[in-house]
Amino acid sequence: MLIGTGWGVAEGTTEIAPVSMGSRLELFVDDLILERLEGCTLKLHTPQPAGVALRFDAPWEGAFCGYMTVFQDDDRFRCYYRGNPTAGHDGSSTEVTCYAESRDGRVFTKPDLGLFEVAGTRSNNVVLAGQPPFSHNFAPFLDARPGVPPGERYKAVAGTSATGLHAFVSSDGLRWQQRGATPLLRDGAFDSQNVAFWSAAEQCYVLYFRTWTQGGFAGYRTISRSTSTDFVQWTAPVEMTFGEVPIEHLYTSQTHPYFRAPHLYVATPMRFVPGRKALTDAQAEALGVNPGYASDVAETVFMTSRGGNRYVRQFLEGFIRPGLDLGNWASRAGLTALGVVPTGAAEISLYKQAHYAQPSGHLVRYTLRTDGFVSVNAPFRGGEALTRPLTFTGRALVVNFSTGAAGGLRVEVQDAGGCPIPDRTLADAVEQVGDEIERVVSWKDGSDLSALAGRPVRLRFVLKDADLYALRFR
């Protein structure tokens, strides 16, 4: 199977320029480095539920909590989300911004902050209140730009079409203030969770926000993008593209740099299917689903970007399905939190809302192996994967892989024209067997590839009952 050639084609030619990998980690989530698969497929892996991370059970939280953000900050994980016990319009006065934290990313606790009086008490975990409409979709991030002022180490975006999208800043992630009265952007619908971050790869701030395909609030919910070098002046919005795939309602984007490969943005949007009813009226009533929220369904999907206005959707299948839990077949119960974080040496976690518009609303943690979104997967009968020409720095090839007990992985290094390089042929390769996040590949005389650094080479992977998740040189 020939892989698409969307990346790395020299402008005005059909020649494929070598991919300059350096020593960065590359995953098989798009068509950048793979040229051909034979007997193998690209496999989207399913996050596994790992228990309740947080319950929305405080009086100021409730059935309409949503638009969650999770990120790691030194020795803790921070979680922000909308609290709202009652249905209402976007920017209702009942909405507040809540905060929880965790030391391990598995279970979150709600600190008693005493910052705002809500529901008759200051004993709560609220970090923003009384500033509608900003608690509707308040989305913070930890600003990774070098030299960012301490008072703006934490930033957030929030707002609706009525106000435009505004900036907030904080020195501690708890006490927030609006930065200026002028919105960052006005040209957008913003009726969702709009997300921003500093991109080291693009050397600018990047903002992904809700627009509609026909403008205003008509057509399909979609995603547009703007950039800024100073978080003040922003470029004109550009609508994102998704390749040759059917148009769908993408309710959120949840786009952010993958922490192990920040040049690669992962996105876990909610695919919304309005008018598709899965619950019977009796089931919805038994679950306590708020009237009006039982006639749509949603789930999490997976896509990536490397900057610009292009998303890659290698897979149209659900990434996290609603599943056996009937409460997740209610409207908008597929909202994934912004953020993928490390929760173990070989584990990453992401989070999804469960039981939206129900009194039992909560946040569930899901896990994958590290880098484990997508793999080159070979069955027992075996298969091969061939990369495009690559250049690299370093001395060794390191792979994230898994095999069955009777499976294995071997690697041949070829020149750019596809000729095997002496001593690095398939016959010289030591078969790799096992399951490791970082395994150094070797041949009969060792693992040293330093003589090939800077030269265009191809990698030929021969696999049997195996998955290859990621690679890098070091």
C-alpha positions in Angstrom: 0.0 0.0 0.0 1.4 3.4 -1.1 1.1 6.0 1.7 -0.1 9.5 0.7 2.6 12.1 -0.3 1.2 15.2 1.4 4.4 16.1 3.2 7.9 16.6 2.0 7.3 17.2 -1.7 9.5 19.9 -3.2 7.4 22.7 -4.6 7.1 22.6 -8.3 8.5 19.0 -8.6 7.5 15.4 -8.1 10.7 14.6 -6.3 10.3 13.8 -2.6 12.8 15.8 -0.5 14.5 13.8 2.4 12.7 14.3 5.7 15.1 16.0 8.1 14.4 14.1 11.4 17.5 15.2 13.3 17.0 13.4 16.7 13.4 14.1 17.2 10.7 11.5 17.9 8.4 10.6 15.1 5.1 8.8 15.4 3.1 7.1 12.6 0.1 9.3 12.9 0.4 10.9 9.5 2.1 10.5 6.1 5.3 12.3 6.8 7.9 9.4 7.0 6.2 6.3 5.6 6.2 5.6 1.9 5.0 2.1 1.5 3.3 -0.7 3.5 3.2 -4.3 2.4 1.2 -6.8 4.5 1.0 -4.2 7.3 -1.6 -1.7 8.2 -1.8 1.5 10.2 -3.7 0.7 13.4 -5.5 3.2 15.5 -5.3 2.0 19.1 -8.2 2.4 21.6 -7.7 4.2 24.9 -8.7 2.1 27.8 -10.9 3.4 30.7 -8.9 3.6 33.9 -11.5 4.8 36.4 -13.2 8.0 37.6 -10.8 10.9 37.8 -13.2 13.5 39.2 -16.9 13.7 40.1 -18.9 16.9 39.3 -20.9 16.7 42.5 -20.5 20.1 44.2 -23.6 22.4 44.1 -21.8 24.8 41.8 -20.7 22.0 39.4 -23.5 19.6 38.3 -24.9 18.2 35.1 -23.6 20.8 32.7 -19.9 20.8 33.6 -17.8 20.8 30.5 -14.9 22.1 28.5 -12.1 20.6 30.6 -8.4 21.2 30.4 -5.7 19.0 32.0 -1.9 19.7 31.9 1.2 18.8 33.8 2.8 21.6 35.8 6.0 20.5 37.5 5.0 18.1 40.3 1.2 18.3 39.8 -1.5 18.0 37.2 -4.0 20.8 36.9 -7.5 20.5 35.8 -9.9 23.3 34.8 -13.5 23.0 33.8 -16.9 24.8 33.6 -19.2 24.3 36.6 -22.9 24.8 35.8 -25.7 23.0 37.5 -28.5 24.2 35.2 -29.1 24.4 31.5 -29.0 27.8 30.0 -27.6 30.0 27.3 -23.9 30.3 26.6 -22.4 32.7 29.2 -25.1 32.2 31.8 -24.6 33.8 35.2 -24.7 30.3 36.8 -21.5 29.3 35.1 -18.2 29.3 37.1 -14.7 28.1 36.4 -13.6 25.2 38.7 -10.2 23.8 39.5 -8.9 20.4 40.7 -5.4 19.0 40.9 -3.6 15.7 41.2 -0.1 14.5 42.1 -0.3 11.4 39.8 -2.9 12.3 37.2 -5.1 9.4 38.2 -7.5 10.9 40.7 -8.1 14.7 41.2 -9.0 16.5 44.3 -10.7 19.9 44.7 -8.8 22.3 46.9 -10.7 24.7 49.2 -9.5 28.0 47.6 -11.8 30.6 49.2 -11.5 33.0 46.2 -15.2 33.5 45.4 -18.5 33.1 47.1 -20.7 30.7 45.2 -23.9 29.1 46.3 -23.6 30.8 49.7 -20.0 29.8 50.5 -16.4 30.6 49.9 -15.4 27.1 50.7 -15.1 25.9 47.1 -12.7 25.2 44.2 -13.8 28.1 42.0 -11.1 30.2 40.3 -13.4 32.5 38.2 -17.0 33.6 38.9 -19.3 36.6 38.3 -17.7 37.4 34.9 -20.1 36.1 32.3 -19.7 34.9 29.6 -16.0 34.0 30.3 -16.6 30.9 32.5 -18.6 29.4 29.7 -15.4 28.2 27.9 -12.4 29.3 30.0 -9.4 27.4 28.6 -6.0 27.9 30.3 -2.6 26.8 29.2 0.9 26.9 30.6 2.9 29.3 28.5 6.1 27.6 27.4 7.5 30.6 25.5 11.1 31.4 26.7 11.2 34.6 28.7 7.5 34.8 29.4 6.9 37.3 32.3 6.2 35.5 35.6 2.8 37.2 35.9 1.7 35.7 32.6 3.1 32.2 33.0 -0.5 31.0 32.8 -2.7 32.2 30.1 -6.3 31.5 29.0 -8.8 32.4 26.3 -12.5 32.8 26.8 -15.5 34.5 25.3 -18.5 34.2 23.0 -19.5 35.8 19.6 -21.1 38.6 21.6 -17.9 39.6 23.3 -15.2 38.2 21.1 -12.4 36.0 22.4 -10.5 37.6 25.3 -7.2 36.9 27.1 -6.7 36.1 30.8 -3.4 35.8 32.6 -2.2 34.5 36.0 1.0 34.1 37.9 -0.1 31.0 39.9 -2.9 29.4 37.8 -5.5 30.2 40.4 -5.9 34.0 40.5 -6.8 35.3 37.1 -7.2 38.7 35.6 -8.5 39.8 32.2 -5.6 41.2 30.1 -7.0 44.3 28.4 -10.5 45.2 27.3 -9.9 44.5 23.6 -10.7 41.0 22.4 -8.0 39.0 20.7 -10.4 38.0 17.9 -13.9 39.0 16.9 -14.2 37.0 13.7 -15.5 33.6 15.0 -18.4 31.9 16.6 -16.4 30.8 19.7 -19.4 28.7 20.9 -17.1 25.8 22.1 -13.8 25.3 23.8 -11.2 27.5 22.0 -7.6 26.5 22.7 -4.2 28.2 22.5 -0.6 27.4 23.1 3.0 28.5 22.4 4.4 26.5 19.5 8.2 26.0 19.7 8.0 24.5 16.2 6.3 27.5 14.6 7.8 30.1 17.0 4.4 31.7 17.6 1.2 31.4 19.6 -1.4 29.3 17.9 -5.1 29.5 18.5 -7.8 27.0 17.4 -11.4 28.1 17.7 -14.9 27.3 16.7 -16.3 28.6 13.4 -19.1 27.3 11.1 -18.7 26.2 7.5 -21.3 28.7 6.2 -20.4 31.5 8.6 -22.3 32.7 11.6 -23.9 29.6 13.1 -24.9 27.9 9.8 -23.6 24.7 8.2 -21.2 22.4 10.1 -19.3 23.1 13.2 -15.7 23.4 12.3 -12.3 24.7 13.3 -10.3 27.8 12.3 -6.8 28.9 13.3 -5.0 32.2 14.0 -1.4 32.9 15.1 0.4 35.6 17.0 3.9 36.4 18.1 2.9 38.5 21.2 -0.6 37.2 22.2 -2.0 40.6 21.3 -2.1 41.0 17.6 -3.5 38.0 15.7 -3.6 37.0 12.1 -6.8 36.8 10.1 -8.6 33.4 10.8 -8.0 30.6 8.4 -10.3 27.6 8.2 -8.7 24.3 8.8 -8.7 21.5 6.1 -9.1 17.8 6.8 -8.2 16.1 3.6 -10.5 14.1 1.4 -12.9 13.0 4.1 -16.6 13.6 4.7 -17.5 16.8 6.4 -18.7 16.3 10.0 -19.6 18.4 13.0 -16.4 18.7 15.0 -17.6 20.2 18.2 -14.2 20.8 19.8 -10.6 20.6 18.5 -8.5 19.9 21.7 -5.4 20.6 19.6 -2.1 20.8 21.5 1.6 19.7 21.1 2.3 16.1 22.1 4.7 16.5 25.0 7.2 14.0 23.7 7.2 15.4 20.2 6.0 19.0 20.4 6.4 19.6 16.7 3.5 17.3 16.3 0.0 18.5 17.4 -2.5 15.9 18.5 -6.2 16.6 18.5 -9.0 14.7 20.2 -12.2 16.5 19.0 -15.7 15.5 19.8 -17.6 14.3 16.7 -21.2 15.5 17.2 -24.0 13.7 15.4 -27.1 15.9 15.8 -30.5 14.3 15.6 -29.1 10.7 15.9 -31.0 9.2 18.8 -29.7 6.1 20.6 -31.6 6.3 24.0 -35.2 5.5 24.3 -37.4 8.0 26.2 -37.6 5.5 29.0 -33.8 5.1 29.2 -33.3 8.8 29.2 -35.8 9.3 31.9 -34.3 6.6 34.1 -30.8 8.1 33.7 -32.1 11.6 34.6 -31.0 13.1 31.3 -32.1 16.7 31.1 -34.9 17.1 28.5 -33.5 18.2 25.2 -30.2 16.3 25.6 -31.3 12.8 24.7 -31.6 13.1 20.9 -28.0 13.5 19.8 -24.9 11.3 20.1 -21.2 12.1 20.1 -17.8 10.4 20.5 -14.1 11.2 20.4 -12.1 11.0 17.2 -8.3 11.4 16.5 -6.4 13.7 14.2 -3.1 15.5 14.0 -1.4 18.6 12.5 2.1 19.8 11.9 1.1 23.5 11.7 -0.5 25.5 9.0 -4.2 25.0 8.2 -4.0 21.2 7.6 -5.3 18.5 9.9 -4.6 14.8 9.0 -7.4 12.4 9.6 -5.9 9.0 8.9 -8.8 7.4 10.7 -12.5 8.2 10.6 -13.4 5.5 13.1 -14.2 6.5 16.7 -11.2 6.9 19.0 -13.3 6.6 22.2 -16.7 5.3 21.5 -19.7 5.9 23.9 -19.5 2.2 24.9 -21.6 0.1 27.1 -22.5 2.9 29.6 -25.9 4.2 28.5 -25.1 7.5 30.1 -22.6 8.2 27.4 -25.2 7.9 24.6 -26.7 11.2 25.7 -26.0 14.5 23.9 -22.4 15.8 24.2 -21.1 13.0 26.4 -18.1 12.6 24.1 -16.3 15.8 25.3 -12.6 15.0 25.8 -10.5 17.2 28.0 -7.8 19.2 26.3 -4.5 17.5 27.1 -2.6 14.2 26.9 -0.2 13.8 29.8 2.4 11.2 31.1 1.1 9.2 34.1 3.8 6.5 34.1 7.0 5.4 32.4 5.1 3.6 29.7 1.7 5.2 30.0 -0.1 8.4 28.8 -3.5 9.5 29.9 -6.3 11.5 28.5 -9.7 12.3 30.0 -13.3 12.3 28.8 -16.5 13.6 30.3 -19.1 11.0 31.1 -22.9 11.5 31.6 -23.3 15.0 30.3 -26.7 16.6 31.2 -27.2 14.1 34.0 -26.8 14.3 37.8 -24.1 11.6 37.7 -21.7 13.6 35.6 -18.0 12.8 36.0 -14.6 12.7 34.3 -13.1 9.4 33.3 -9.3 8.8 32.8 -8.3 6.8 29.7 -4.8 5.3 29.1 -2.6 4.4 26.2 1.0 3.1 26.1 3.4 6.0 25.6 3.3 7.1 22.0 0.6 4.5 21.4 -1.9 6.4 19.3 -1.2 4.6 16.1 1.1 1.7 15.1 2.4 0.0 12.0 0.8 -3.3 12.7 1.9 -6.7 11.2 0.0 -9.9 11.5 1.6 -13.3 12.2 2.1 -13.9 8.5 4.3 -10.8 8.4 4.7 -7.6 6.6 7.0 -4.7 5.7 7.1 -0.9 6.0 9.4 1.4 4.0 10.2 4.9 4.9 10.9 7.8 2.7 14.4 9.1 2.5 15.4 10.5 5.9 18.4 12.4 7.3 19.2 12.2 11.0 21.7 13.1 13.7 23.0 10.7 16.3 24.5 7.2 16.5 21.7 4.8 17.0 18.1 4.0 15.9 15.6 3.7 18.8 12.1 2.2 18.4 9.0 2.0 20.5 7.7 -1.5 19.6 5.8 -4.6 20.8 5.9 -8.1 19.5 4.2 -11.4 20.3 6.2 -14.2 21.7 6.7 -15.7 18.3 6.9 -12.3 16.6 9.7 -10.0 15.8 11.1 -6.9 14.1 14.2 -6.4 11.9 15.5 -3.3 10.3 17.4 -2.8 7.1 19.1 0.5 6.2 19.1 1.5 2.6 20.4 4.4 0.6 18.0 6.9 -0.9 17.7 4.8 -4.0 16.7 1.7 -2.1 19.9 -0.3 -2.1 20.8 -2.0 1.1 23.8 -0.5 2.9 26.6 -3.1 3.6 26.5 -4.5 7.2 23.1 -2.9 7.7 21.1 -5.3 5.5 18.2 -7.4 6.5 20.6 -10.5 6.7 22.7 -8.5 9.2 19.8 -7.4 11.3 19.4 -8.7 14.9 15.7 -9.6 15.4 14.1 -7.5 18.1 11.7 -9.4 20.3 9.8 -7.9 23.3 7.9 -4.9 24.3 9.8 -1.6 25.1 9.2 2.1 24.8 12.9 2.6 23.8 14.8 -0.3 22.2 18.1 0.3 20.5 18.1 -1.5 17.1 21.2 -3.6 16.3 22.9 -5.6 13.6 25.6 -8.3 13.8 28.4 -5.8 14.4 26.4 -3.5 16.8 24.1 -0.5 16.6 26.4 2.3 15.4 24.9 4.4 12.6 27.1 7.5 13.0 28.8 7.0 9.6 25.4 7.5 8.0 24.4 10.7 9.9 23.4 13.5 7.6 23.1 11.2 4.5 19.6 10.4 3.1 18.7 6.8 4.0 15.6 4.7 4.0 14.5 2.3 6.8 12.9 -1.0 5.8 11.1 -2.6 8.7 10.2 -6.3 8.5 7.7 -7.2 11.1 5.8 -10.4 12.3 3.0 -10.2 14.9 4.3 -6.8 15.9 3.5 -3.2 16.3 5.9 -0.3 15.7 4.7 2.9 17.4 7.5 5.4 17.0 11.2 5.9 16.2 14.0 8.3 16.7 17.8 8.6 16.3 20.1 9.5 19.2 
